[in-house]
Amino acid sequence: MLFHTPTQYLVLVLCLVAGWLFGLASSSGGRKWRERHHAEEIEHRRYRDETVAELKARDTRIRELEAERDRALRAAPVGTTGTVAGTTVPVAATTAAAAATSHTHDSHRHHEGLGGWFGWGRDNLSRIRGIDEVRERELNDRGIKTFKGIETMTAEDEQTLEVQLRLAPGTIAREGWREQAAMIREGRDDEHVRRWG
């Protein structure tokens, strides 16, 4: 037997009690980590809500500026310059560009020259469910760069595009690309997320 005297047993009990107390004192406790995790979740939720609100405000401001630009282009006579959002622009050049882009082409009738931010650039088409980054590049290569370009496609355009993208017939209509593009372009992001996730 390892222990022979009462003193040895007493030392053993004291060591066990001291080890238990030391372990209890050095333990971080699960409650502290749960509280920290909960605080992080709350902070993340607050940040996400703020970001969504900022994006909505930005998108609203962009739509307002684009609408102001369009009103200025319609109102100003050709050959003059106008002020759009505090910037002087040659109306003749922008009117000619708008007329050129509004002219319809064969199978590319739905491609908008004006779109995106203030008439240049492209929209993030991968926000549409069913369009990933690869498919977005393929659409951009075919001249479809804006939500408006997708929204204004005809059924014939959809069929042609499905063949070009090697999609099953009816995929674009079934996934609701046109409806999704309209919702996103109009800023109805909450409704879009509810319906398409």
C-alpha positions in Angstrom: 0.0 0.0 0.0 1.2 3.5 -0.9 0.1 5.4 2.2 0.9 3.9 5.7 0.3 6.7 8.2 -2.6 9.0 9.0 -0.3 12.0 8.3 0.2 10.7 4.7 -3.6 10.5 4.3 -4.0 14.0 5.6 -1.4 15.3 3.2 -3.2 13.5 0.4 -6.6 15.0 1.3 -5.0 18.5 1.6 -3.4 18.2 -1.8 -6.7 17.1 -3.4 -8.6 20.0 -1.7 -5.8 22.5 -2.7 -5.9 21.1 -6.3 -9.7 21.4 -6.4 -9.6 25.0 -5.1 -6.8 26.0 -7.6 -8.8 24.5 -10.5 -11.9 26.3 -9.4 -10.0 29.6 -9.1 -8.2 29.3 -12.4 -11.4 28.2 -14.3 -12.6 30.9 -16.7 -16.2 29.7 -16.5 -18.6 29.1 -19.3 -20.8 32.1 -18.5 -18.1 34.6 -19.3 -17.6 33.2 -22.8 -21.3 32.9 -23.4 -21.7 36.6 -22.4 -18.9 37.6 -24.8 -20.4 35.5 -27.6 -23.8 37.1 -27.0 -22.3 40.6 -27.0 -20.5 39.8 -30.3 -23.7 38.6 -31.9 -25.5 41.8 -30.8 -22.6 43.9 -32.2 -22.6 42.0 -35.5 -26.4 42.4 -35.8 -26.2 46.1 -35.2 -23.3 46.5 -37.7 -25.3 44.5 -40.3 -28.4 46.6 -39.8 -26.4 49.8 -40.1 -24.7 48.6 -43.3 -28.1 47.6 -44.8 -29.5 51.1 -43.9 -26.5 52.8 -45.4 -26.7 50.8 -48.6 -30.4 51.6 -49.0 -29.7 55.3 -48.4 -26.9 55.2 -51.0 -29.1 53.4 -53.5 -31.9 55.8 -53.0 -29.6 58.7 -53.5 -28.2 57.1 -56.7 -31.7 56.7 -58.1 -32.5 60.3 -57.2 -29.4 61.5 -59.0 -30.1 59.3 -62.1 -33.7 60.6 -62.2 -32.5 64.2 -61.9 -30.0 63.5 -64.7 -32.8 62.0 -66.9 -35.1 65.0 -66.2 -32.3 67.4 -67.1 -31.5 65.6 -70.4 -35.2 65.6 -71.4 -35.7 69.3 -70.5 -32.6 70.9 -72.0 -32.5 71.7 -75.7 -29.8 70.0 -77.8 -26.5 71.8 -78.1 -26.5 73.4 -74.7 -24.8 72.5 -71.5 -26.7 71.9 -68.3 -26.0 71.3 -64.6 -26.7 67.8 -63.3 -26.1 67.3 -59.6 -23.8 70.3 -59.5 -21.7 69.2 -62.6 -21.8 71.0 -65.9 -22.3 68.5 -68.7 -22.7 68.9 -72.5 -26.3 68.1 -73.2 -25.7 67.5 -76.9 -23.3 64.7 -76.2 -25.4 63.1 -73.5 -28.6 63.4 -75.5 -26.9 61.9 -78.5 -25.6 59.0 -76.3 -29.0 58.5 -74.9 -30.6 58.5 -78.3 -28.0 56.0 -79.6 -28.5 53.7 -76.7 -32.3 53.9 -76.8 -32.1 52.8 -80.5 -33.1 49.1 -80.6 -30.9 46.5 -82.2 -31.8 43.0 -83.4 -31.3 40.5 -80.6 -29.6 43.1 -78.3 -32.8 45.3 -78.0 -32.6 44.9 -74.3 -29.0 46.1 -73.8 -28.9 49.5 -72.1 -26.0 51.8 -72.9 -27.1 54.0 -69.9 -27.3 52.2 -66.6 -25.4 51.4 -63.5 -24.2 54.5 -61.7 -24.9 57.7 -63.5 -24.8 56.1 -67.0 -21.6 54.2 -66.8 -20.4 51.0 -65.3 -22.5 48.0 -64.5 -24.7 46.6 -61.9 -23.9 43.7 -59.7 -26.0 41.1 -61.6 -24.9 38.3 -59.3 -27.4 39.7 -56.8 -30.0 38.0 -58.9 -30.6 34.4 -57.7 -29.5 32.1 -60.5 -26.7 34.3 -61.7 -23.3 33.6 -60.2 -20.0 35.5 -60.9 -19.2 33.3 -63.9 -22.6 33.8 -65.5 -22.4 37.5 -64.7 -19.2 37.8 -66.8 -20.9 35.9 -69.6 -23.8 38.3 -69.5 -21.4 41.3 -69.5 -19.6 39.8 -72.5 -22.9 39.7 -74.3 -23.6 43.4 -73.5 -26.0 42.8 -70.6 -24.5 44.9 -67.7 -27.5 46.4 -65.9 -30.6 45.3 -64.1 -32.5 47.3 -66.6 -31.0 45.3 -69.4 -32.3 42.1 -67.8 -35.6 43.6 -66.9 -36.4 44.7 -70.5 -35.6 41.3 -72.1 -38.4 39.8 -74.2 -39.3 36.1 -74.2 -37.5 35.8 -77.5 -34.4 37.4 -75.9 -34.6 35.0 -73.0 -34.7 32.0 -75.3 -31.7 33.2 -77.3 -29.8 33.9 -74.1 -30.6 30.5 -72.7 -29.1 28.9 -75.8 -26.0 31.1 -75.6 -25.5 30.3 -71.9 -26.3 26.6 -72.3 -29.2 26.8 -69.9 -32.3 24.6 -69.9 -35.2 26.1 -71.8 -37.4 28.3 -69.5 -34.7 28.7 -66.8 -34.7 32.5 -66.9 -38.5 32.7 -66.6 -38.6 30.0 -64.0 -35.9 31.7 -61.9 -37.6 35.1 -62.4 -34.6 37.0 -63.6 -36.6 39.9 -65.0 -38.8 40.2 -61.9 -35.7 40.0 -59.6 -33.9 42.7 -61.7 -36.9 45.0 -61.4 -37.1 44.6 -57.6 -33.4 45.2 -57.1 -33.4 48.2 -59.5 -36.4 49.7 -57.7 -34.7 49.2 -54.3 -37.1 46.6 -53.0 -34.3 44.6 -51.5 -36.3 43.3 -48.5 -39.0 41.9 -50.7 -36.3 40.4 -53.0 -34.6 38.7 -50.0 -38.0 37.4 -48.7 -38.9 35.9 -52.1 -35.6 34.6 -53.4 -33.3 34.5 -50.3 
